[in-house]
């Protein structure tokens, strides 16, 4: 599978906490599969964007994970600092504003 993306991490030098960010441009088949997995394993978050943007949030192993699917991109944020969907909202909004 080809996700055709990039990932990076942001380190809070005071607390040592990391925020992981990824942006991918998966093919349509993979995008459908990823979206279906998010629907099955996460909670919808309408505040991450309006249609055609679909947002989801869940917690896994002490990390909050936010996912957004646009018509072309799959954006994820993951960090122990994300305890609820709103914690990732500002950073997700900033990431989405740079996608075309």
Order of alpha helices (4+ residues) and beta strands (2+ residues): beta-beta-alpha-beta-beta-beta-beta-alpha
